[in-house]
């Protein structure tokens, strides 16, 4: 048997269609139900489905009145507040194309995005770094738009461009990933295949509003299913999360592995009487962490695997738990294969994880990069760049990356991007970046460099802060007399972690 999982095509996306209209489809039948609750130690701010939709569609009206037209691209430079999802959905409701970005990006990084995107406007919180742009719509103006009359949903072809997200590229520059309106329709495969989500659920997501993991799993998916989304107020410490989960009757909890790890540091049993299970994504879940969570909470922890180009498509769930360290299995409706040079490999063999071209959640392509988009396909299969093996019943075991992409704190980061930034330092002659394990299951980015003499870690840290978002910045700098290279002089990045271990023993 070959490593091919196919349980039939998913129901086609209806037409005409609008992503925001689908997300807010329950505003009519559940107007007074709480859609969003911003929870804190002392207070909570609730938004009903009716209030949420009114704010979203009012924002759509305001953006159009600001001179923007359907199809225009908007760069989002907003912070960790409710303004982020409202502006995002408001833009899509009106037919505009938002580009959500991390508030951690530097002015230097956003300048590259503006040059590539040519946005018609930037939605801007003055507290968030951004390169200059002629048309900026500030936070106060966005908030005022919420009270305007509702815009009509811009309905159309579900295959048209809806939004763009950035992912770190193997070539060293972040790539703009273009997604269609139908991407939200495809997320329904996660409802049973990962979440076990029902309209009665109250899902608390530990991430920031402006993280795409939060935007999808923490907000849009609960809303599309008539459930309530709970988001901790900015600055909430992981140690406070168990109390918030308990006090606000959370039934589902989603976070990156690092958050679960910090919550469990005390070693205490967590009393979460309403919680049904946890949801984990962003990086590989260590088996020990899974077992620790089950022992502390008496609930399951279900992992999902995905990427910016297709969101999550492999997962474990209450009905189909992962076995023996596997990620889980492809969600019902997905068509996934493990490929070698000549197509699907025999079951159990290692190969490249691939998604069929027909998947409704798959990207339209990389913006303005048709050749790079085409290069990611082998026939009708999109190549993820991840190595995996599949068992006879579809359980997928992750084997790592084909390339040297790093994963630290749930973010994938290209070593080439980190290296290119650090090479601008006058004291660095050569540099290599790699993820290193500092304790079981915890990885950081380390930079290994050569030069005339060792440099101050504080100087290098300050230098990196000016050029790289925080999640891309190395947490350790190791001076070497020379970097490991092959016979052709090419840097051997996969040999770098051993130098970290030898220097820190």
N, C-alpha and C positions, 0 to 999 in steps of 0.2 A: 504494500500500500504506500501511496505517496503522501507527503505532508501537505495536505490540502483540506481546508475546512470550508464547507459550503452548505449552509442550511436553507438556501433559497434566497431570492431577492427580497429586499425590504420594500414595503409599500411605497409607491412613487409619491413625491411631493406634489400636492395639489397646485393648480395654477388658476388664476393669478395668486401671488403669494407675497407676504412681507414678513420678515423675521420678527420684527417688533410686535406686529399684530398677533403672531402665533404665541409669543412669550406672554402677552397680556390678554389672551383670549378669555380668561376667566373673570375679567373685570366686570362683565355684564351680568354673570350669574352669581358672582360672589363679591358684590361691591363693598360690603362692610367688613369682610374678613381681613385679618391682618396679613398683608403680603410680606412686609419687612419690619423687623424690629431691631433697632440698634441698641444692643444690650451693654450695660456697664455694671459696675459694682453697686451703684446706688440708684441708677435711673435707666429707663428704657424709652426710646422714641419710636412710636409705631406709625406705619404707613399702611392704609387700607389699599386693596386692589384698585378701588375707584380713585383714590388720591394719587396713587402711583401712576395709573394710566393718564389721568388729567395732567400731571406734571410732565410726563414724557411727551404727550402730544402737544402741550403748550410750548415745550422746548422746541419741538419740530416746527411749530409756527414761527417762533422767534428766529430760528436759524434761517428760515426762508425769507422772513422780513429783513434779515440782515444782508440780503442780496445773494445768498447762496442758492445753488440750483441742484436738482437731483443729479447724482453722478459726481458731484464735487467731493474732493477728498479733504477731510478735516483731521489734523494732527491733534491728539488729545494730550495735553500737559496739565493734568489735574491730580490732586492728591488723594489720600485715603479717606474720602468722604462720600456721602450718598450722591453728591453732584456727579460723580463719575458714571455710575450706571444710568442715571437719568439722562445725562447728556448723550451717552452712547446709544441708548435706545431711541431717544428723541431724534438723533441724526438719522438712524436707520428708518424710523417711522416715516420721515419726510423724504426718503430716497437718497440721502447723503451717505457718504462712505467714511465712517470714523476709523481712526487708527489708534487704538489704545496702546499706551506705552507706560513703562515703569517710571514712577516719580524719581527713582534713583539715578536715571540717566543724566549725564553731564551736558552742559551747553555744547561742548565739542561733539558729543555723540548725536545730539539732536540736529546739529548743523548738517551732518551727513544725511540724516533722514529727510530734512527739508529739501536738500538738493536732489534727492532721489524721487521724492513723492510729488513735489510741486503742489503742496496743499493750497486750497483756496483760502483757508483760514486756520488759525491755531486756537483751540479752546484752552484758555490759560489761567491757571492759578499763579499769581505773582510769586508765591513761595516756592514754586517748582521751577527748576532751571530749564531754560529754553533759549536757543539761538534766536536772533532777531527775525521778525516776519512782519510784512506790511499790514496784514489783516489779523489782528488778535482780538478775540472776544473774551473779556475778562469774566471772572467768577461771579461778580455781582450781577452783570448783565445776564449771564446764564440763569442765575437764580430768579431774576425778575421775569424771565420768559415763562416760567411754570404757570403763572396765572393767566396767560393769554388763552384765547379760544383754541380748541384742539385742532390740530392739522388733520387732514384726511390721510389715512394710510396710503403710502405710495405702493400700490399693488402692481405686480408685473411678473415677468419670467423668473421662476425660482432659481434659474442658473445665472442670473445677473449678479454683478459684484455687490456685496453687502458691506464687507469690512476687510481690513488688512491688519495682520499681526506680524510682529517681527520675531524671528528666531535666529540664533547664532548660526552662521554658516561655516562649513568646513573650510571655505576659502579665506576665512579670517574677517569677513565683513558680514554683519547681520543681514539676513535676507527678508524682504517684504513678501509675506505669504498672503495671497489673495483668496478670499473665501466668498462663496455664493450664499444667497438667502437660504437655500436648501440645507445648509450646514446645521441649522437649528432643528430641522425636521429629522435629520439623521440622529440627533442626540436622544431621540426617544428609545433607541436601542439600548441606551444605558439604564433606562428606568427600571427594567427588570434584570438586565444583564450585569448591573453593578450595584445600583442604589437599593433596589427593593422599595422604591419610593411610592408613597400613596398620598392622596390629598389631605389626609389627616396628619401627615408628618410635620415636624418642626425641625428643620435642618440647620444646625449651627456650623458655619465654616470659619476656621480660625485665620484665614488669609485676609489681606488687604483688598479693598474694593477694586483697586486698579491692577490686580493680578488676574490674568485670564482664567486661571484655575478657579478663583473665587467667582469671577463673572459668570462662568458657565455652570459649575457644580453648585456654587453657593447661592446664586441668585436666579439666573434665567431658567434652569431646569426645575427648581421648586415652583416658580411662578407659572411656568407652562403646564404644570401638573396640579395647580390649585393648592399647593402646599405653602407653608410659611418659612421664610428665610430669616435666620438669626445671624447677625454679624456683630462681633465684639467691637466696642469703641476703640479708636486708634490708641495704641500704646498699652493695650491690655497684655499683661504678662501671662505666659503659659501657665504659671502656678495658679492664676485666677480662673482658668477655664473650667475646671471641674465644678466650681461653685456656680458659674454662669450656666453650665449645662444642667445642673440640678435645679437652680432657681427658676429657670425659664422653660422647664419641661422639654428639653431637647430630646428628640427621639432618634436622630441621626447626627453624627459628628464627622466633619471632613477636615483634613489637614495634611500637610507634608509629614514625612516620617520624623523629621527633627522635632516637630511640635509634640508628637506622641512621646518621643524619647524624653523631652524635658518634663512633661506631665508626670512621667513615671519615675523620675529621679528620686523622689522621696521614698519609694519602695512601699508606700502605703496602699491599702485597698481603696479604690475609688468608689464611693457610693453614688451611683447614677441610676436611680430606680426606673426612670422613663426611657433611658437609652436602649435602643434595640441593637445597634452595632455602629462601628466606626468605618470610615471610608478614607483610603490613603492613596496618594498619587504624587508625582513630582520626581521621585527617585525610587530605586529598588528598595523594597521593604525587607529589612533583615529578619530572618526567621525568628531569632531570639526576641526581637521587639514584638512581633506578633504574639508569641507565646506569653510574654510579659503582660501585654494588654489584656489578653483573655483571662489571665490569672487575677489581675487587679480589678477587672470590671465585670467578669463573667459574661462578656459579650464578644462577638466576633469582630474581626478587623479585615476588611475586604479591599484588596489592592486593584488598581487599574493602571494600565500602561497605554500611553498615547504619545502624540507629538503635535507640534503646532500645525503640521500639514493635515492632520486628520483627527485631532483631539484623541479621546480614549476609545480604543476599539477592542482591547483584550482586557478581561477583568475576571475576578472571582466575585461571587455573590452568595447570598444565603441559600439559594437553590442549587448552586454549583460551586462549592468551596474549592480553593486551590489545594493541590496535593503535592507533597514532597518537594516543597520549595518552588513550585511553578508559579508563574504570574497569574494563571487562570486560563480561560479559554476565550476564543473570539465570541463576541456577543452575537446572539441570534440575529440573522440578517446580514452579517458580515461575510465576506469571502476573503480568506487569508491563506497564505501559503508560505512555506519555507523553501527558498529557491537556491539552486546551484547554477552553474553556467548553462545547463541544458533544460532548466525548468524545475518543477518541484522535486525535492530530494526524497529518498525513502524515509518513512516514519522513523523517528529516533535519531536521524542524522542531523548534523549541524549545517545551517545555511543562513541566507539572508532573509529576514522577516519582510514580507511584502503584502500589500493591500491591493485588491483588484481595482482597476480603473473605474468600475461602475459604482463604487461606494459613494453614496450621496453626501457623506461627510468629508470626502477628499477635496483638497484645495483645487481652485481653478488653475493655479500655477504661481510661480514667483513673478511678482509685478515687474514688468519691463525686462524680463529675462527669459524669453522663450526657449533659448538653447539650453540654459541651465535646467529649466523645467523638464524639457524632453530627456535630458541626460539622466533623470531620476527614474525613468521607466525602462523595464525590460519587457518588451511586448506590451501586454495589457496590465502589467503588474508595476505598481509603484514601489520602489525599493526604499525601505526605511533607513538603511545603513546600520541596522541592529542585527546581531547574530543571535540565533535561537534554534531550538529543536522542538518538535511537536510529537506528542504521543498519539496512540491510536484513537483515543477519545477526544483529541483536540487540546489537551493541556499543553501550554507553551512554556518552555523553560528558557529564560534569558541568559545569553552567553557573553554579552558585552557589545561594544561598538566595533564596526568595521574601521572607523577612523579614530582619531585621538580626542574626540569631544570629551569635555570634562563635565561632571555633574556634581555640584556642591550646593547644598541647601535647597535642592529642588529645581535649580536653574541649569540648563545646558549652556555651556560657555565654550567657545572655540579658543583653543590655546593660541592660535595664530593672531587673534584679535588682541589678546593680552600681551603677547610678545611684541606685536607691532607698536603698541603704545609704550612699552618699557624701553624699546630700542631708541626712543627719542631722548633718553637720559644720557647726558654726555659722559657719564662714568661707566656706562654699560657697553661692552663690545659685542657680546653674544648673549642670548637669553633663550631659555626654554621653559614652558609652563606645563604643569601636570597636576592632576588631583592626587592627593596623598591621604592615606588613612591615618588619623591621629589617635583614634580609639575605635573599637569595634563598631562598624556601621556609620562612623562619622568621618566625612571627607572635607578637606579644605583645598583651596588652590594654592600651590607653591610655585615660586619663580626661582629658577636656577640660572645664575648669570656669571659671566667672566668680565674682567676689566683690569685696569692697572692696580686696583686695590679694593678690598671690601668696602662697601658703602654702608652708611647708617640706615638701619631698617626704618627709622622715623623719616628720613629723607625720601626713601623709596616709597613709603606709604603715602606721604604728602604728594609726591609726584603722581602716583597712580590715581589719587583722589581727583585730580584735575582732568583726568582723561578717561576714566572708566567708572561705570556705575558700581555701587558698593558690592553687588553680588559678583562682579567680575574681578574685583581687586584681590591680589594675592594676600593671604594671611601669614605667609612665611616667605623669607628671602634667603637663599642659600648661595654663598659665593663658592665657585669652583675654579680650579686652575684651568680646566678645559671641560667642555660639554661632551657627553658620549656621542660618537658618530659612527656610521657604518663605513664600509670600504669606499663608498662614493662621496664621503664627507657629509652625508645627510644626517641631521639630528635624529637620534634615537629617543624619542619622547618617552616611550614605554620603559626605558631604562632609568629614567629620572627618579621615580619613587624610591629606588634602592639607595640613591645618594642621600635622600632625606632621612631614611632610616639610619644610615651610617653616621650622619652628622648629629642626630638627636639621641643616639644611644648613650 
